[in-house]
Amino acid sequence: MTCTEFLALLDDLIDDSISAEMRAELEQHLHKCGHCEVVFNTTRKTIEIYRSHEIYDMPTGLRERLHAAIMARCKNGC
């Protein structure tokens, strides 16, 4: 399985809407590919955070730097 094939099935893997055989193939790819493992874990965690509706406070300095960076990027044409 290639990374492109894995990414095409990522939603189905997370939603658990694939066969046991396909799940085993995807998990085998995850064990071999650190990049896809990071993508899978990050995507899954992002969905968990979104579903939990938790609000995270950022330190004031970080919030200001992030806002400034976003605004600078937008002014330069996103």
Chimera marker file (.cmm) of the C-alpha trace (Angstrom):
<marker_set name="trace">
<marker id="1" x="0.000" y="0.000" z="0.000" r="1" g="1" b="0" radius="0.5"/>
<marker id="2" x="1.243" y="3.474" z="-0.850" r="1" g="1" b="0" radius="0.5"/>
<marker id="3" x="0.853" y="6.590" z="1.252" r="1" g="1" b="0" radius="0.5"/>
<marker id="4" x="-1.577" y="7.992" z="-1.323" r="1" g="1" b="0" radius="0.5"/>
<marker id="5" x="-3.750" y="4.898" z="-1.016" r="1" g="1" b="0" radius="0.5"/>
<marker id="6" x="-3.577" y="5.125" z="2.761" r="1" g="1" b="0" radius="0.5"/>
<marker id="7" x="-4.603" y="8.791" z="2.773" r="1" g="1" b="0" radius="0.5"/>
<marker id="8" x="-7.513" y="8.060" z="0.438" r="1" g="1" b="0" radius="0.5"/>
<marker id="9" x="-8.870" y="5.622" z="3.039" r="1" g="1" b="0" radius="0.5"/>
<marker id="10" x="-8.016" y="7.659" z="6.132" r="1" g="1" b="0" radius="0.5"/>
<marker id="11" x="-11.583" y="8.886" z="6.713" r="1" g="1" b="0" radius="0.5"/>
<marker id="12" x="-12.945" y="5.365" z="6.439" r="1" g="1" b="0" radius="0.5"/>
<marker id="13" x="-10.323" y="4.108" z="8.890" r="1" g="1" b="0" radius="0.5"/>
<marker id="14" x="-11.156" y="6.800" z="11.431" r="1" g="1" b="0" radius="0.5"/>
<marker id="15" x="-14.911" y="6.248" z="10.968" r="1" g="1" b="0" radius="0.5"/>
<marker id="16" x="-14.382" y="2.482" z="11.234" r="1" g="1" b="0" radius="0.5"/>
<marker id="17" x="-16.322" y="1.928" z="8.032" r="1" g="1" b="0" radius="0.5"/>
<marker id="18" x="-13.940" y="-0.556" z="6.404" r="1" g="1" b="0" radius="0.5"/>
<marker id="19" x="-13.628" y="-4.302" z="6.392" r="1" g="1" b="0" radius="0.5"/>
<marker id="20" x="-11.416" y="-6.079" z="8.885" r="1" g="1" b="0" radius="0.5"/>
<marker id="21" x="-9.168" y="-7.117" z="6.004" r="1" g="1" b="0" radius="0.5"/>
<marker id="22" x="-8.687" y="-3.524" z="4.817" r="1" g="1" b="0" radius="0.5"/>
<marker id="23" x="-8.140" y="-2.330" z="8.407" r="1" g="1" b="0" radius="0.5"/>
<marker id="24" x="-5.350" y="-4.898" z="8.787" r="1" g="1" b="0" radius="0.5"/>
<marker id="25" x="-3.730" y="-3.674" z="5.568" r="1" g="1" b="0" radius="0.5"/>
<marker id="26" x="-3.930" y="-0.038" z="6.685" r="1" g="1" b="0" radius="0.5"/>
<marker id="27" x="-2.538" y="-0.861" z="10.129" r="1" g="1" b="0" radius="0.5"/>
<marker id="28" x="0.321" y="-2.756" z="8.501" r="1" g="1" b="0" radius="0.5"/>
<marker id="29" x="1.134" y="0.357" z="6.471" r="1" g="1" b="0" radius="0.5"/>
<marker id="30" x="1.017" y="2.473" z="9.642" r="1" g="1" b="0" radius="0.5"/>
<marker id="31" x="3.587" y="0.236" z="11.321" r="1" g="1" b="0" radius="0.5"/>
<marker id="32" x="5.973" y="0.774" z="8.396" r="1" g="1" b="0" radius="0.5"/>
<marker id="33" x="5.353" y="4.454" z="7.650" r="1" g="1" b="0" radius="0.5"/>
<marker id="34" x="6.086" y="7.047" z="10.290" r="1" g="1" b="0" radius="0.5"/>
<marker id="35" x="4.687" y="9.868" z="8.134" r="1" g="1" b="0" radius="0.5"/>
<marker id="36" x="1.271" y="8.237" z="7.784" r="1" g="1" b="0" radius="0.5"/>
<marker id="37" x="1.290" y="7.346" z="11.467" r="1" g="1" b="0" radius="0.5"/>
<marker id="38" x="1.741" y="11.024" z="12.360" r="1" g="1" b="0" radius="0.5"/>
<marker id="39" x="-1.010" y="12.070" z="9.925" r="1" g="1" b="0" radius="0.5"/>
<marker id="40" x="-3.369" y="9.425" z="11.318" r="1" g="1" b="0" radius="0.5"/>
<marker id="41" x="-2.709" y="10.271" z="14.973" r="1" g="1" b="0" radius="0.5"/>
<marker id="42" x="-2.917" y="14.023" z="14.393" r="1" g="1" b="0" radius="0.5"/>
<marker id="43" x="-6.147" y="13.750" z="12.419" r="1" g="1" b="0" radius="0.5"/>
<marker id="44" x="-7.728" y="11.460" z="14.987" r="1" g="1" b="0" radius="0.5"/>
<marker id="45" x="-6.712" y="13.747" z="17.866" r="1" g="1" b="0" radius="0.5"/>
<marker id="46" x="-7.994" y="16.832" z="16.035" r="1" g="1" b="0" radius="0.5"/>
<marker id="47" x="-11.377" y="15.169" z="15.558" r="1" g="1" b="0" radius="0.5"/>
<marker id="48" x="-11.476" y="14.163" z="19.236" r="1" g="1" b="0" radius="0.5"/>
<marker id="49" x="-10.745" y="17.734" z="20.340" r="1" g="1" b="0" radius="0.5"/>
<marker id="50" x="-13.346" y="19.145" z="17.963" r="1" g="1" b="0" radius="0.5"/>
<marker id="51" x="-15.995" y="16.697" z="19.145" r="1" g="1" b="0" radius="0.5"/>
<marker id="52" x="-15.282" y="17.414" z="22.805" r="1" g="1" b="0" radius="0.5"/>
<marker id="53" x="-15.926" y="21.156" z="22.293" r="1" g="1" b="0" radius="0.5"/>
<marker id="54" x="-13.093" y="21.964" z="24.646" r="1" g="1" b="0" radius="0.5"/>
<marker id="55" x="-11.777" y="25.502" z="24.566" r="1" g="1" b="0" radius="0.5"/>
<marker id="56" x="-8.072" y="25.924" z="25.149" r="1" g="1" b="0" radius="0.5"/>
<marker id="57" x="-6.692" y="29.194" z="26.442" r="1" g="1" b="0" radius="0.5"/>
<marker id="58" x="-3.450" y="30.329" z="24.904" r="1" g="1" b="0" radius="0.5"/>
<marker id="59" x="-0.956" y="32.474" z="26.728" r="1" g="1" b="0" radius="0.5"/>
<marker id="60" x="-1.364" y="36.142" z="25.747" r="1" g="1" b="0" radius="0.5"/>
<marker id="61" x="2.042" y="36.350" z="24.086" r="1" g="1" b="0" radius="0.5"/>
<marker id="62" x="1.398" y="33.286" z="21.959" r="1" g="1" b="0" radius="0.5"/>
<marker id="63" x="-2.054" y="34.506" z="20.966" r="1" g="1" b="0" radius="0.5"/>
<marker id="64" x="-0.634" y="37.873" z="19.863" r="1" g="1" b="0" radius="0.5"/>
<marker id="65" x="2.239" y="36.319" z="17.892" r="1" g="1" b="0" radius="0.5"/>
<marker id="66" x="-0.104" y="33.886" z="16.178" r="1" g="1" b="0" radius="0.5"/>
<marker id="67" x="-2.553" y="36.658" z="15.277" r="1" g="1" b="0" radius="0.5"/>
<marker id="68" x="0.273" y="38.840" z="13.918" r="1" g="1" b="0" radius="0.5"/>
<marker id="69" x="1.644" y="35.959" z="11.843" r="1" g="1" b="0" radius="0.5"/>
<marker id="70" x="-1.779" y="35.175" z="10.376" r="1" g="1" b="0" radius="0.5"/>
<marker id="71" x="-2.447" y="38.820" z="9.547" r="1" g="1" b="0" radius="0.5"/>
<marker id="72" x="0.995" y="39.245" z="7.938" r="1" g="1" b="0" radius="0.5"/>
<marker id="73" x="0.426" y="36.126" z="5.836" r="1" g="1" b="0" radius="0.5"/>
<marker id="74" x="-2.992" y="37.357" z="4.708" r="1" g="1" b="0" radius="0.5"/>
<marker id="75" x="-1.619" y="40.777" z="3.767" r="1" g="1" b="0" radius="0.5"/>
<marker id="76" x="0.988" y="39.069" z="1.580" r="1" g="1" b="0" radius="0.5"/>
<marker id="77" x="-1.668" y="37.029" z="-0.226" r="1" g="1" b="0" radius="0.5"/>
<marker id="78" x="-2.566" y="33.716" z="1.381" r="1" g="1" b="0" radius="0.5"/>
<link id1="1" id2="2" r="1" g="1" b="0" radius="0.2"/>
<link id1="2" id2="3" r="1" g="1" b="0" radius="0.2"/>
<link id1="3" id2="4" r="1" g="1" b="0" radius="0.2"/>
<link id1="4" id2="5" r="1" g="1" b="0" radius="0.2"/>
<link id1="5" id2="6" r="1" g="1" b="0" radius="0.2"/>
<link id1="6" id2="7" r="1" g="1" b="0" radius="0.2"/>
<link id1="7" id2="8" r="1" g="1" b="0" radius="0.2"/>
<link id1="8" id2="9" r="1" g="1" b="0" radius="0.2"/>
<link id1="9" id2="10" r="1" g="1" b="0" radius="0.2"/>
<link id1="10" id2="11" r="1" g="1" b="0" radius="0.2"/>
<link id1="11" id2="12" r="1" g="1" b="0" radius="0.2"/>
<link id1="12" id2="13" r="1" g="1" b="0" radius="0.2"/>
<link id1="13" id2="14" r="1" g="1" b="0" radius="0.2"/>
<link id1="14" id2="15" r="1" g="1" b="0" radius="0.2"/>
<link id1="15" id2="16" r="1" g="1" b="0" radius="0.2"/>
<link id1="16" id2="17" r="1" g="1" b="0" radius="0.2"/>
<link id1="17" id2="18" r="1" g="1" b="0" radius="0.2"/>
<link id1="18" id2="19" r="1" g="1" b="0" radius="0.2"/>
<link id1="19" id2="20" r="1" g="1" b="0" radius="0.2"/>
<link id1="20" id2="21" r="1" g="1" b="0" radius="0.2"/>
<link id1="21" id2="22" r="1" g="1" b="0" radius="0.2"/>
<link id1="22" id2="23" r="1" g="1" b="0" radius="0.2"/>
<link id1="23" id2="24" r="1" g="1" b="0" radius="0.2"/>
<link id1="24" id2="25" r="1" g="1" b="0" radius="0.2"/>
<link id1="25" id2="26" r="1" g="1" b="0" radius="0.2"/>
<link id1="26" id2="27" r="1" g="1" b="0" radius="0.2"/>
<link id1="27" id2="28" r="1" g="1" b="0" radius="0.2"/>
<link id1="28" id2="29" r="1" g="1" b="0" radius="0.2"/>
<link id1="29" id2="30" r="1" g="1" b="0" radius="0.2"/>
<link id1="30" id2="31" r="1" g="1" b="0" radius="0.2"/>
<link id1="31" id2="32" r="1" g="1" b="0" radius="0.2"/>
<link id1="32" id2="33" r="1" g="1" b="0" radius="0.2"/>
<link id1="33" id2="34" r="1" g="1" b="0" radius="0.2"/>
<link id1="34" id2="35" r="1" g="1" b="0" radius="0.2"/>
<link id1="35" id2="36" r="1" g="1" b="0" radius="0.2"/>
<link id1="36" id2="37" r="1" g="1" b="0" radius="0.2"/>
<link id1="37" id2="38" r="1" g="1" b="0" radius="0.2"/>
<link id1="38" id2="39" r="1" g="1" b="0" radius="0.2"/>
<link id1="39" id2="40" r="1" g="1" b="0" radius="0.2"/>
<link id1="40" id2="41" r="1" g="1" b="0" radius="0.2"/>
<link id1="41" id2="42" r="1" g="1" b="0" radius="0.2"/>
<link id1="42" id2="43" r="1" g="1" b="0" radius="0.2"/>
<link id1="43" id2="44" r="1" g="1" b="0" radius="0.2"/>
<link id1="44" id2="45" r="1" g="1" b="0" radius="0.2"/>
<link id1="45" id2="46" r="1" g="1" b="0" radius="0.2"/>
<link id1="46" id2="47" r="1" g="1" b="0" radius="0.2"/>
<link id1="47" id2="48" r="1" g="1" b="0" radius="0.2"/>
<link id1="48" id2="49" r="1" g="1" b="0" radius="0.2"/>
<link id1="49" id2="50" r="1" g="1" b="0" radius="0.2"/>
<link id1="50" id2="51" r="1" g="1" b="0" radius="0.2"/>
<link id1="51" id2="52" r="1" g="1" b="0" radius="0.2"/>
<link id1="52" id2="53" r="1" g="1" b="0" radius="0.2"/>
<link id1="53" id2="54" r="1" g="1" b="0" radius="0.2"/>
<link id1="54" id2="55" r="1" g="1" b="0" radius="0.2"/>
<link id1="55" id2="56" r="1" g="1" b="0" radius="0.2"/>
<link id1="56" id2="57" r="1" g="1" b="0" radius="0.2"/>
<link id1="57" id2="58" r="1" g="1" b="0" radius="0.2"/>
<link id1="58" id2="59" r="1" g="1" b="0" radius="0.2"/>
<link id1="59" id2="60" r="1" g="1" b="0" radius="0.2"/>
<link id1="60" id2="61" r="1" g="1" b="0" radius="0.2"/>
<link id1="61" id2="62" r="1" g="1" b="0" radius="0.2"/>
<link id1="62" id2="63" r="1" g="1" b="0" radius="0.2"/>
<link id1="63" id2="64" r="1" g="1" b="0" radius="0.2"/>
<link id1="64" id2="65" r="1" g="1" b="0" radius="0.2"/>
<link id1="65" id2="66" r="1" g="1" b="0" radius="0.2"/>
<link id1="66" id2="67" r="1" g="1" b="0" radius="0.2"/>
<link id1="67" id2="68" r="1" g="1" b="0" radius="0.2"/>
<link id1="68" id2="69" r="1" g="1" b="0" radius="0.2"/>
<link id1="69" id2="70" r="1" g="1" b="0" radius="0.2"/>
<link id1="70" id2="71" r="1" g="1" b="0" radius="0.2"/>
<link id1="71" id2="72" r="1" g="1" b="0" radius="0.2"/>
<link id1="72" id2="73" r="1" g="1" b="0" radius="0.2"/>
<link id1="73" id2="74" r="1" g="1" b="0" radius="0.2"/>
<link id1="74" id2="75" r="1" g="1" b="0" radius="0.2"/>
<link id1="75" id2="76" r="1" g="1" b="0" radius="0.2"/>
<link id1="76" id2="77" r="1" g="1" b="0" radius="0.2"/>
<link id1="77" id2="78" r="1" g="1" b="0" radius="0.2"/>
</marker_set>
